[in-house]
């Protein structure tokens, strides 16, 4: 078993030009190139950024491989990769305070910026060659704003630690209200004298990004389909079974039951990934469990308001709150329009996908993981208290959190929208029995023919190094041509 942890054609916003279901007039690799008893060389389960990235890489490196992508919904990026199901932050460690709880240890932010640079390099190469339209990515500053002496001291130490690394050399720090007003005028509007709101500090890195992962997903899948790969919508995989030489991928579709024979399988099904890997009877995920964590955001789509914030402003989570609760006010570019997004506000459901079923969580429970998930829950009672508090909070209380970052916010201009559903990974541990994990984990079966991605953010931002790792395990090398000058890349223009 191999595990690895990670922290972090045309593309015009339309679905790939392929029929919704298999009755396509295009030449279908599945139906015209069945050799040695296989329908596909690789089956990709899930139509999100992970499967799209892997499919595009395989199309580049193994154009003779037959690729079939199966998606349960009627379109791509309908779950976590959708632009309104995430904050759109290119996670590079510039502003994510939760990845650096010790302000003197910059290990995780440095790892994140290096991994995101690899993703940017590959995207930039596709933009440069015309494979992608660069409209999915915009350069926006990444800021941190904190209040009070304790958090100011933390932010100052964090800045001093990171500024010595070349990737963070452009970061600036200030405790001057007028400088913060220049960096983020909207944050200072209506704030009044310092005596009323206390002292504050901020950092700013001009090289941050806003990413529309939905548009990026559609663009990458277009690369796959333009080379003859096949996408099947409305196909829900329910079971994976090992055969003598590969895998049987079984499920249901509008046409009835299906069974696809594949040499290799990648499970990029988001919250459903663990259940499918369990159905494959992989010993590598024995004892693994997931905890469903949902989110909601306040959204403002008034372009005049949105344009007054140039960047993404992250803050510090409240004392006792879990790491995933870090508040942030984001400038968003979606479908050519400007928006603001603030959150997240935790929600709870036993669904593991936004469009899933209430039975999803219970279907992942096994005798071998009940004690693991129980132990993790008992060790994270602050998370339970936080969730209860969030669920009980009124709209007025939610809006008060926004006003800490934008005092002049007008309630009439903001709406509460449901975001994506996450499945937080819980893994066995010899000492602690069960541990709640941050980040994502790539799990590969012992024979290398099946792999799956488990966990939550910042997976999308690190999709390229994750898939590069998987291709190396599959013996497919040279997947990414790196651009050393990432900051001047075409995708950032």
C-alpha positions as CSV (number, residue, x, y, z in Angstrom):
1,X,0.0,0.0,0.0
2,X,1.2,3.5,-0.8
3,X,-0.3,6.6,0.7
4,X,0.6,10.3,0.2
5,X,-0.8,13.3,2.0
6,X,-1.3,16.7,0.3
7,X,-2.1,20.1,1.7
8,X,-3.3,21.8,-0.5
9,X,-9.1,21.9,-26.2
10,X,-11.3,24.9,-25.9
11,X,-12.8,26.2,-22.7
12,X,-15.7,28.5,-23.1
13,X,-17.8,27.6,-20.0
14,X,-19.9,25.1,-21.9
15,X,-20.0,21.3,-21.4
16,X,-17.8,19.2,-23.7
17,X,-19.4,18.7,-27.1
18,X,-20.4,15.1,-26.5
19,X,-23.8,13.6,-26.3
20,X,-25.2,13.3,-22.7
21,X,-25.4,9.5,-22.9
22,X,-23.5,6.9,-24.8
23,X,-25.7,7.1,-27.9
24,X,-23.2,9.5,-29.4
25,X,-22.4,9.9,-33.1
26,X,-18.8,10.3,-32.2
27,X,-16.5,7.3,-32.4
28,X,-16.6,5.8,-28.9
29,X,-13.4,4.2,-27.7
30,X,-15.3,1.9,-25.5
31,X,-17.3,0.3,-28.3
32,X,-14.8,0.2,-31.1
33,X,-11.5,-0.7,-29.4
34,X,-12.3,-3.5,-27.0
35,X,-9.2,-5.7,-26.9
36,X,-8.3,-8.4,-24.5
37,X,-11.6,-8.2,-22.8
38,X,-11.4,-4.6,-21.6
39,X,-13.8,-1.7,-22.4
40,X,-11.4,0.9,-21.2
41,X,-7.8,1.4,-20.1
42,X,-8.8,3.8,-17.4
43,X,-12.2,4.6,-15.9
44,X,-12.4,7.9,-14.0
45,X,-15.2,8.1,-11.4
46,X,-16.4,11.6,-10.8
47,X,-16.6,14.7,-13.0
48,X,-14.6,17.1,-10.8
49,X,-11.2,18.7,-10.9
50,X,-9.3,15.5,-9.9
51,X,-10.6,13.2,-12.6
52,X,-10.4,16.1,-15.1
53,X,-6.7,16.7,-14.3
54,X,-5.8,13.0,-14.5
55,X,-7.7,12.6,-17.7
56,X,-6.0,15.5,-19.4
57,X,-2.6,14.3,-18.3
58,X,-3.2,10.8,-19.6
59,X,-4.5,12.3,-22.9
60,X,-1.2,14.1,-23.2
61,X,1.1,11.2,-22.2
62,X,-0.8,8.1,-23.3
63,X,-3.0,9.2,-26.3
64,X,-3.5,5.6,-27.2
65,X,-5.3,4.8,-23.9
66,X,-9.0,4.6,-23.8
67,X,-10.4,6.9,-21.2
68,X,-14.0,6.8,-19.9
69,X,-15.2,9.3,-17.3
70,X,-18.4,8.4,-15.3
71,X,-20.4,11.2,-13.6
72,X,-23.6,10.7,-11.6
73,X,-24.9,14.2,-12.3
74,X,-26.0,15.7,-15.6
75,X,-22.9,17.9,-15.9
76,X,-19.4,18.4,-14.7
77,X,-18.2,20.1,-11.5
78,X,-21.6,20.0,-9.8
79,X,-20.0,19.2,-6.4
80,X,-16.9,20.6,-4.7
81,X,-15.3,21.8,-7.9
82,X,-18.3,24.1,-8.7
83,X,-17.5,27.8,-8.4
84,X,-20.1,28.4,-5.7
85,X,-19.1,25.3,-3.7
86,X,-15.7,26.5,-2.7
87,X,-14.0,29.9,-2.1
88,X,-12.0,29.8,-5.3
89,X,-8.7,30.5,-3.5
90,X,-5.6,29.2,-5.2
91,X,-4.2,27.8,-2.0
92,X,-0.6,28.9,-2.0
93,X,-0.1,29.5,1.8
94,X,0.0,33.3,1.5
95,X,-3.1,33.8,3.7
96,X,-4.3,30.5,5.1
97,X,-3.5,31.0,8.8
98,X,-5.0,27.6,9.8
99,X,-2.1,25.9,8.0
100,X,0.5,27.6,10.3
101,X,-0.7,27.3,13.9
102,X,2.9,27.8,15.0
103,X,4.0,31.2,13.6
104,X,7.7,30.1,13.8
105,X,7.2,26.9,11.6
106,X,6.5,27.7,8.0
107,X,6.8,24.1,6.7
108,X,3.2,23.7,5.5
109,X,2.9,27.1,3.8
110,X,6.1,26.5,2.0
111,X,4.9,23.0,0.9
112,X,1.6,24.5,-0.3
113,X,3.2,27.3,-2.4
114,X,5.5,24.7,-4.0
115,X,2.6,22.4,-4.8
116,X,0.4,25.2,-6.1
117,X,3.3,26.4,-8.3
118,X,3.4,23.0,-10.0
119,X,-0.3,23.3,-10.7
120,X,0.1,26.8,-12.1
121,X,3.0,25.7,-14.3
122,X,0.9,23.0,-15.9
123,X,-2.2,25.2,-16.4
124,X,0.1,27.9,-17.8
125,X,1.5,25.5,-20.3
126,X,-1.9,24.5,-21.5
127,X,-2.9,28.1,-21.9
128,X,0.2,28.9,-23.8
129,X,-0.5,26.2,-26.3
130,X,-4.2,27.0,-26.7
131,X,-5.4,23.9,-24.8
132,X,-7.1,26.1,-22.2
133,X,-8.6,29.5,-22.1
134,X,-6.9,31.4,-19.3
135,X,-10.2,33.0,-18.1
136,X,-10.5,30.5,-15.2
137,X,-7.7,32.2,-13.3
138,X,-7.2,35.8,-12.1
139,X,-4.4,37.4,-10.0
140,X,-5.8,38.9,-6.8
141,X,-3.8,39.9,-3.7
142,X,-4.1,37.6,-0.7
143,X,-4.5,39.4,2.6
144,X,-4.8,38.6,6.3
145,X,-6.5,40.9,8.7
146,X,-6.5,40.2,12.5
147,X,-7.7,42.1,15.5
148,X,-6.3,42.4,19.1
149,X,-2.8,42.1,20.5
150,X,-2.7,38.3,20.6
151,X,-3.5,37.8,17.0
152,X,-1.3,40.8,15.9
153,X,1.6,39.2,17.7
154,X,0.9,35.9,15.9
155,X,0.7,37.6,12.5
156,X,3.9,39.5,13.0
157,X,5.8,36.4,13.9
158,X,4.3,34.5,10.9
159,X,5.4,37.3,8.6
160,X,8.9,37.3,9.9
161,X,9.1,33.5,9.5
162,X,7.8,33.4,5.9
163,X,9.4,36.5,4.4
164,X,12.8,34.8,4.2
165,X,11.5,32.3,1.7
166,X,11.7,33.6,-2.0
167,X,8.0,32.8,-2.7
168,X,6.9,35.0,0.2
169,X,9.4,37.8,-0.3
170,X,6.7,40.1,-1.8
171,X,4.6,39.8,1.3
172,X,4.1,43.0,3.3
173,X,3.1,43.6,6.9
174,X,1.5,46.6,8.5
175,X,-0.3,47.8,11.7
176,X,-1.1,51.2,10.1
177,X,-4.8,51.7,9.6
178,X,-4.2,54.0,6.6
179,X,-2.1,51.4,4.9
180,X,-4.8,48.8,5.5
181,X,-7.3,51.3,4.0
182,X,-5.1,51.5,0.8
183,X,-4.9,47.7,0.6
184,X,-8.6,47.0,1.3
185,X,-10.8,50.1,1.4
186,X,-14.0,48.1,1.8
187,X,-12.6,46.5,5.0
188,X,-12.1,50.0,6.6
189,X,-15.3,51.6,5.4
190,X,-17.5,52.6,8.3
191,X,-15.0,51.4,10.9
192,X,-14.8,54.7,12.8
193,X,-12.0,55.7,15.3
194,X,-9.5,53.1,16.5
195,X,-10.8,53.5,20.0
196,X,-14.1,52.0,19.0
197,X,-12.8,48.8,17.2
198,X,-9.3,48.3,18.6
199,X,-6.0,47.7,17.0
200,X,-5.5,45.5,13.9
201,X,-2.7,44.2,11.7
202,X,-2.6,42.9,8.1
203,X,-0.3,41.2,5.6
204,X,-0.7,41.4,1.8
205,X,0.9,39.3,-0.9
206,X,0.2,40.6,-4.4
207,X,0.7,37.3,-6.2
208,X,-2.4,35.4,-5.0
209,X,-5.1,33.9,-7.3
210,X,-8.8,33.4,-7.7
211,X,-9.6,30.2,-9.5
212,X,-12.9,29.1,-11.1
213,X,-12.3,25.4,-10.6
214,X,-15.6,24.6,-12.4
215,X,-14.5,26.3,-15.6
216,X,-11.1,24.7,-15.3
217,X,-12.7,21.3,-14.9
218,X,-14.8,21.7,-18.0
219,X,-11.7,22.9,-20.0
220,X,-9.6,19.9,-18.9
221,X,-12.4,17.4,-19.8
222,X,-12.7,19.1,-23.2
223,X,-9.1,18.1,-23.8
224,X,-10.0,14.5,-23.0
225,X,-13.1,14.4,-25.2
226,X,-11.4,16.2,-28.1
227,X,-8.9,13.3,-28.2
228,X,-11.6,10.7,-28.3
229,X,-12.2,10.1,-24.6
230,X,-15.7,9.5,-23.5
231,X,-17.9,11.2,-20.8
232,X,-21.0,9.4,-19.5
233,X,-23.4,11.6,-17.5
234,X,-26.1,10.1,-15.3
235,X,-23.9,7.1,-14.5
236,X,-23.7,6.4,-10.8
237,X,-21.1,3.9,-9.8
238,X,-22.3,1.7,-7.0
239,X,-19.7,-1.1,-6.8
240,X,-16.1,-2.0,-7.8
241,X,-15.1,-5.6,-8.2
242,X,-11.7,-7.0,-8.9
243,X,-11.3,-9.3,-11.9
244,X,-8.5,-11.6,-13.0
245,X,-6.7,-8.7,-14.8
246,X,-8.5,-5.5,-13.8
247,X,-11.7,-4.1,-12.5
248,X,-15.5,-4.4,-13.0
249,X,-17.1,-1.0,-12.6
250,X,-20.8,-1.4,-11.9
251,X,-23.6,1.0,-11.4
252,X,-26.9,2.4,-12.8
253,X,-27.8,4.9,-15.4
254,X,-31.0,6.0,-17.2
255,X,-30.5,3.1,-19.6
256,X,-30.3,0.6,-16.7
257,X,-27.5,-1.3,-15.1
258,X,-24.0,-1.1,-16.5
259,X,-20.8,-3.0,-16.1
260,X,-17.6,-1.6,-17.5
261,X,-14.3,-3.6,-17.6
262,X,-11.3,-1.5,-17.0
263,X,-7.5,-2.1,-16.6
264,X,-7.3,0.8,-14.1
265,X,-9.7,2.8,-12.0
266,X,-9.4,6.2,-10.4
267,X,-12.0,7.1,-7.7
268,X,-12.4,10.9,-7.6
269,X,-15.9,10.8,-6.3
270,X,-15.5,13.3,-3.5
271,X,-17.4,12.3,-0.4
272,X,-18.4,9.0,-2.0
273,X,-14.8,7.9,-2.6
274,X,-14.4,6.0,0.7
275,X,-17.6,4.0,0.2
276,X,-16.5,3.0,-3.3
277,X,-13.0,2.0,-2.2
278,X,-14.7,0.0,0.6
279,X,-16.8,-1.8,-2.0
280,X,-13.6,-2.7,-3.8
281,X,-12.6,-4.5,-0.5
282,X,-9.2,-2.6,-0.4
283,X,-7.3,-3.5,2.8
284,X,-5.6,-0.1,2.3
285,X,-8.7,1.8,3.6
286,X,-9.6,-0.7,6.4
287,X,-10.5,1.4,9.5
288,X,-10.8,4.6,7.5
289,X,-13.9,6.8,8.1
290,X,-15.2,10.2,7.1
291,X,-17.1,13.0,8.9
292,X,-19.5,15.0,6.8
293,X,-19.0,18.8,7.1
294,X,-21.1,21.2,5.1
295,X,-20.8,24.9,4.6
296,X,-22.7,28.0,3.5
297,X,-21.6,31.5,2.4
298,X,-23.0,34.9,2.3
299,X,-22.8,36.2,-1.3
300,X,-23.1,39.7,-2.8
301,X,-23.4,40.0,-6.5
302,X,-23.6,43.8,-6.7
303,X,-20.6,44.6,-9.0
304,X,-20.1,48.0,-7.6
305,X,-19.6,46.5,-4.1
306,X,-17.5,43.6,-5.3
307,X,-15.1,45.9,-7.2
308,X,-14.2,47.8,-4.0
309,X,-12.3,44.7,-2.7
310,X,-9.2,43.9,-4.6
311,X,-8.3,40.5,-3.1
312,X,-9.1,37.8,-0.7
313,X,-9.1,38.7,3.0
314,X,-8.6,35.9,5.5
315,X,-8.8,36.2,9.3
316,X,-8.1,34.2,12.4
317,X,-10.5,31.5,13.6
318,X,-12.1,32.2,17.0
319,X,-10.5,30.5,20.1
320,X,-11.7,26.9,20.2
321,X,-13.0,26.8,16.7
322,X,-11.8,24.1,14.3
323,X,-9.2,24.9,11.6
324,X,-11.7,24.7,8.7
325,X,-13.7,27.6,10.2
326,X,-11.3,30.4,9.2
327,X,-13.4,33.4,8.1
328,X,-12.6,35.0,4.8
329,X,-14.1,37.7,2.5
330,X,-13.3,36.7,-1.1
331,X,-13.4,38.6,-4.4
332,X,-14.7,36.2,-6.9
333,X,-14.8,36.1,-10.7
334,X,-17.5,33.7,-12.0
335,X,-18.9,33.6,-15.5
336,X,-17.4,37.0,-16.3
337,X,-19.0,38.8,-13.3
338,X,-17.7,40.1,-10.0
339,X,-19.0,38.9,-6.7
340,X,-18.1,38.8,-3.0
341,X,-18.3,35.7,-0.9
342,X,-18.0,35.6,2.9
343,X,-17.9,32.5,5.2
344,X,-17.8,29.7,5.8
345,X,-20.8,29.0,8.0
346,X,-20.8,25.4,9.1
347,X,-23.9,23.3,8.2
348,X,-24.6,19.6,9.0
349,X,-26.0,16.8,7.0
350,X,-25.4,13.1,6.8
351,X,-25.0,13.5,3.0
352,X,-21.5,13.2,1.7
353,X,-22.2,15.1,-1.4
354,X,-24.2,18.2,-1.9
355,X,-26.6,16.3,-4.2
356,X,-26.2,13.1,-2.3
357,X,-28.5,11.0,0.0
358,X,-29.1,11.3,3.7
359,X,-27.9,7.6,4.0
360,X,-24.5,8.4,2.6
361,X,-22.6,8.7,5.9
362,X,-24.2,5.6,7.4
363,X,-23.2,3.5,4.4
364,X,-19.5,4.1,5.2
365,X,-19.7,2.7,8.7
366,X,-18.1,-0.6,9.3
367,X,-17.3,-2.7,12.4
368,X,-13.6,-1.8,11.8
369,X,-14.0,2.0,11.8
370,X,-16.7,2.6,14.4
371,X,-14.1,2.9,17.2
372,X,-11.9,5.1,15.0
373,X,-14.6,7.6,14.3
374,X,-15.8,7.6,17.9
375,X,-12.3,8.3,19.2
376,X,-11.8,11.2,16.7
377,X,-15.1,12.7,17.7
378,X,-14.2,12.6,21.4
379,X,-10.9,14.2,20.7
380,X,-12.6,17.0,18.7
381,X,-15.4,18.1,21.0
382,X,-14.6,21.7,20.1
383,X,-15.7,20.9,16.6
384,X,-19.0,19.5,17.9
385,X,-19.6,22.6,20.0
386,X,-18.7,24.8,17.0
387,X,-21.1,23.0,14.7
388,X,-23.9,23.3,17.3
389,X,-23.2,27.0,17.7
390,X,-23.2,27.5,14.0
391,X,-26.4,25.6,13.4
392,X,-28.1,27.7,16.2
393,X,-26.9,31.0,14.9
394,X,-29.5,33.4,13.5
395,X,-29.0,35.3,10.3
396,X,-28.3,38.4,12.3
397,X,-25.5,36.6,14.1
398,X,-24.1,35.4,10.8
399,X,-24.2,38.9,9.4
400,X,-22.4,40.3,12.4
401,X,-19.4,38.1,11.5
402,X,-19.4,39.6,8.1
403,X,-19.5,43.1,9.5
404,X,-16.3,42.5,11.4
405,X,-14.6,42.5,8.0
406,X,-17.0,44.9,6.2
407,X,-18.7,47.2,8.7
408,X,-20.8,49.0,6.1
409,X,-22.3,45.8,4.6
410,X,-25.9,46.2,3.6
411,X,-28.0,43.1,4.5
412,X,-30.3,43.7,1.5
413,X,-27.3,43.0,-0.8
414,X,-26.3,39.7,0.6
415,X,-27.9,36.2,0.3
416,X,-27.0,33.0,2.1
417,X,-26.1,30.2,-0.4
418,X,-25.3,26.6,0.3
419,X,-21.8,25.5,-0.6
420,X,-20.2,22.1,-1.1
421,X,-20.3,19.2,1.2
422,X,-17.0,17.9,2.5
423,X,-16.0,14.5,3.9
424,X,-13.3,15.1,6.4
425,X,-11.0,12.1,6.6
426,X,-10.5,10.1,9.8
427,X,-7.6,7.6,9.9
428,X,-6.6,4.9,12.4
429,X,-3.8,5.7,14.8
430,X,-2.0,3.3,17.2
431,X,-1.9,5.8,20.1
432,X,-5.0,7.9,19.5
433,X,-7.2,5.2,17.9
434,X,-8.6,7.7,15.4
435,X,-7.3,11.0,14.0
436,X,-9.2,13.7,12.1
437,X,-7.0,14.7,9.2
438,X,-6.5,18.0,7.4
439,X,-5.7,18.0,3.7
440,X,-6.1,15.1,1.2
441,X,-4.7,11.6,0.9
442,X,-4.1,9.6,-2.2
443,X,-4.5,5.9,-1.6
444,X,-3.3,3.3,-4.1
445,X,-4.0,-0.4,-4.1
446,X,-1.1,-2.8,-3.6
447,X,-1.1,-3.8,-7.3
448,X,-1.4,-0.2,-8.5
449,X,-4.5,-0.7,-10.6
450,X,-6.8,1.3,-8.4
451,X,-6.4,4.6,-6.6
452,X,-8.7,7.1,-4.9
453,X,-8.5,10.5,-3.3
454,X,-9.9,11.0,0.2
455,X,-10.2,14.1,2.3
456,X,-11.0,17.8,1.7
457,X,-9.4,21.2,1.0
458,X,-7.0,22.2,-0.5
459,X,-7.1,19.3,-2.9
460,X,-8.2,21.3,-6.0
461,X,-5.2,23.6,-5.7
462,X,-2.8,20.7,-5.5
463,X,-4.5,18.5,-8.1
464,X,-1.4,18.5,-10.4
465,X,1.2,17.2,-8.0
466,X,-1.3,14.7,-6.7
467,X,-2.0,13.3,-10.2
468,X,1.7,13.6,-11.1
469,X,2.4,11.3,-8.1
470,X,-0.3,8.8,-9.3
471,X,1.0,8.7,-12.8
472,X,4.5,8.0,-11.5
473,X,3.1,5.0,-9.6
474,X,1.5,3.9,-12.9
475,X,4.8,4.3,-14.7
476,X,3.6,7.3,-16.7
477,X,6.3,9.9,-16.4
478,X,6.8,13.5,-17.8
479,X,3.3,14.5,-17.0
480,X,4.1,18.1,-16.1
481,X,6.3,20.5,-18.0
482,X,7.2,23.1,-15.4
483,X,7.4,26.8,-16.1
484,X,10.0,28.3,-13.8
485,X,8.6,31.8,-14.3
486,X,5.1,31.1,-12.9
487,X,4.3,34.7,-11.8
488,X,4.5,35.9,-15.4
489,X,2.5,33.1,-16.8
490,X,-0.2,33.5,-19.5
491,X,-2.9,32.2,-17.3
492,X,-2.3,35.1,-14.9
493,X,-2.9,37.8,-17.5
